[in-house]
């Protein structure tokens, strides 16, 4: 792929990213199938393995932008209610209620809790990730903070039998959260979908069959 933009062409990292995108089969598949991002296939693979999504569910999608996870759920399970949130805006998706804001703030949590009400939710998804610094320990701690927020929310809102799927980074403190997650689910897995890039440190925690 020829790089035309001179500023981009001067940056080795930018060139590598563009070339990687051009050669990525998931990027091409997303383009053909109309998904906003290749990340859709991470959720698709996890759901095909564990089959936790069904029509009529209430699903919360944290870190939703650009919207490919919500897009997949709305497309395949159109009777579901999808509540999504991200710091970044997303283009509207039919069937998705979206809040642009910081999940870790009281305002955002108040909005979510108002939407959820006392009935609870069936599935909490979190693809949230911090802006990485390149310093592995710092990035891991930031990711774990977001994971803890997502897990606290899930514990408060999941219905019995519900599902929790959340991004984590490989590292020591993941084990502490995994230990707590295992107390509240019938089955827990820690997996790396094929759609995750090979050089990525991301993993996904999957909790099935929530119990208080």
SULDA-V281558 format. One record per residue. N is the residue number from 1. RES is the residue in one small letter. SS is DSSP state (alpha for helix, beta for strand, coil for the rest). PHI is phi in radians with two decimals (* if undefined). NEAR is the number of other ideal C-beta (glycine too) atoms within 12 Angstrom. Layout:
# SULDA-V281558
N;RES;SS;PHI;NEAR  N;RES;SS;PHI;NEAR
This chain:
# SULDA-V281558
1;x;coil;*;17  2;x;coil;-1.44;10  3;x;coil;-1.62;19  4;x;coil;-1.57;10  5;x;coil;-1.15;13  6;x;alpha;-1.14;10  7;x;alpha;-1.14;10  8;x;alpha;-1.18;18  9;x;alpha;-1.07;17  10;x;alpha;-1.31;11  11;x;coil;-1.63;14  12;x;alpha;-1.10;12  13;x;alpha;-1.16;13  14;x;alpha;-1.16;17  15;x;alpha;-1.09;21  16;x;alpha;-1.07;17  17;x;alpha;-1.10;19  18;x;alpha;-1.13;21  19;x;alpha;-1.15;18  20;x;alpha;-1.14;20  21;x;alpha;-1.09;21  22;x;alpha;-1.13;16  23;x;coil;-1.76;14  24;x;coil;-1.54;23  25;x;alpha;-1.13;18  26;x;alpha;-1.28;28  27;x;alpha;-1.12;27  28;x;alpha;-1.15;15  29;x;alpha;-1.12;21  30;x;alpha;-1.07;26  31;x;alpha;-1.10;18  32;x;alpha;-1.20;12  33;x;alpha;-1.65;21  34;x;coil;1.43;15  35;x;coil;-1.55;31  36;x;coil;-1.29;28  37;x;coil;-2.69;33  38;x;coil;-1.12;32  39;x;coil;-1.05;39  40;x;alpha;-0.93;36  41;x;alpha;-1.31;30  42;x;alpha;-1.17;35  43;x;alpha;-1.17;43  44;x;alpha;-1.00;31  45;x;alpha;-1.12;26  46;x;alpha;-1.11;38  47;x;alpha;-1.22;29  48;x;alpha;-1.12;17  49;x;alpha;-1.36;21  50;x;alpha;-1.93;28  51;x;coil;0.88;16  52;x;coil;-1.76;33  53;x;coil;-1.56;35  54;x;coil;-2.50;21  55;x;coil;-1.09;18  56;x;coil;1.54;15  57;x;coil;-1.39;33  58;x;beta;-1.80;32  59;x;beta;-2.15;47  60;x;beta;-1.87;50  61;x;beta;-2.02;48  62;x;beta;-1.69;44  63;x;coil;1.23;40  64;x;coil;-1.34;42  65;x;coil;-1.06;31  66;x;coil;-1.47;26  67;x;coil;1.97;37  68;x;alpha;-1.22;39  69;x;alpha;-1.19;50  70;x;alpha;-1.08;44  71;x;alpha;-1.05;36  72;x;alpha;-1.09;41  73;x;alpha;-1.13;41  74;x;alpha;-1.10;34  75;x;alpha;-1.30;27  76;x;alpha;-1.58;26  77;x;coil;-2.32;28  78;x;coil;-1.15;20  79;x;coil;-1.56;17  80;x;coil;-1.38;32  81;x;beta;-1.81;28  82;x;beta;-2.03;42  83;x;beta;-2.04;38  84;x;beta;-2.11;46  85;x;beta;-2.61;45  86;x;beta;-2.86;33  87;x;coil;-1.14;24  88;x;coil;-1.64;23  89;x;coil;-1.27;16  90;x;coil;-2.27;28  91;x;coil;-1.19;20  92;x;coil;-0.96;18  93;x;coil;-2.21;29  94;x;coil;-1.01;16  95;x;coil;1.60;26  96;x;beta;-2.04;34  97;x;beta;-1.63;27  98;x;beta;-2.16;33  99;x;beta;-2.16;32  100;x;beta;-1.63;22  101;x;coil;3.08;24  102;x;coil;-1.57;22  103;x;coil;-1.00;41  104;x;coil;-1.43;25  105;x;coil;-1.63;16  106;x;alpha;-1.09;12  107;x;alpha;-1.07;16  108;x;alpha;-1.18;28  109;x;alpha;-1.15;25  110;x;alpha;-1.08;15  111;x;alpha;-1.09;23  112;x;alpha;-1.08;36  113;x;alpha;-1.13;23  114;x;alpha;-1.14;16  115;x;alpha;-1.16;27  116;x;alpha;-1.24;30  117;x;coil;1.18;15  118;x;coil;-1.51;11  119;x;coil;-1.31;16  120;x;coil;1.48;28  121;x;beta;-2.22;35  122;x;beta;-1.56;35  123;x;beta;-2.45;44  124;x;beta;-1.99;48  125;x;beta;-1.95;47  126;x;beta;-2.44;41  127;x;coil;-1.91;41  128;x;coil;-1.13;42  129;x;coil;-2.61;33  130;x;coil;-1.38;26  131;x;coil;-1.19;14  132;x;coil;-1.32;18  133;x;coil;-1.78;13  134;x;coil;1.64;10  135;x;coil;-1.64;12  136;x;alpha;-0.99;16  137;x;alpha;-1.13;17  138;x;alpha;-1.09;17  139;x;alpha;-1.10;24  140;x;alpha;-1.11;27  141;x;alpha;-1.11;22  142;x;alpha;-1.14;26  143;x;alpha;-1.15;38  144;x;alpha;-1.13;32  145;x;alpha;-1.10;23  146;x;alpha;-1.12;32  147;x;alpha;-1.11;43  148;x;alpha;-1.11;28  149;x;alpha;-1.04;30  150;x;alpha;-1.11;40  151;x;alpha;-1.18;38  152;x;alpha;-1.05;26  153;x;alpha;-1.11;32  154;x;alpha;-1.07;39  155;x;alpha;-1.05;27  156;x;alpha;-1.38;24  157;x;alpha;-2.09;33  158;x;beta;-1.18;37  159;x;beta;-1.36;27  160;x;beta;-0.97;16  161;x;beta;1.54;23  162;x;beta;-1.27;36  163;x;beta;-2.20;41  164;x;beta;-2.20;49  165;x;beta;-2.25;49  166;x;beta;-2.55;48  167;x;beta;-1.24;40  168;x;beta;-2.34;45  169;x;beta;-1.95;34  170;x;coil;-1.10;24  171;x;coil;2.77;24  172;x;coil;-1.06;15  173;x;coil;-1.23;21  174;x;alpha;-1.04;28  175;x;alpha;-1.08;17  176;x;alpha;-1.15;17  177;x;alpha;-1.19;37  178;x;alpha;-1.00;30  179;x;alpha;-1.08;16  180;x;alpha;-1.25;22  181;x;alpha;-1.02;38  182;x;alpha;-1.10;24  183;x;alpha;-1.25;17  184;x;coil;-2.02;30  185;x;beta;-2.37;32  186;x;beta;-1.22;21  187;x;beta;-2.49;21  188;x;beta;-2.33;29  189;x;beta;-2.28;27  190;x;beta;-2.26;28  191;x;beta;-2.26;24  192;x;coil;-2.12;25  193;x;coil;-1.09;31  194;x;coil;-1.05;20  195;x;coil;-1.29;32  196;x;coil;-1.24;28  197;x;coil;-1.12;22  198;x;coil;-1.06;13  199;x;coil;-1.54;10  200;x;coil;-1.49;24  201;x;coil;-1.60;22  202;x;beta;-1.27;34  203;x;beta;-2.36;30  204;x;beta;-2.27;44  205;x;beta;-1.48;43  206;x;beta;-2.16;39  207;x;beta;-1.95;40  208;x;beta;-2.12;29  209;x;beta;1.38;24  210;x;beta;-1.15;33  211;x;coil;-2.48;20  212;x;coil;-1.16;16
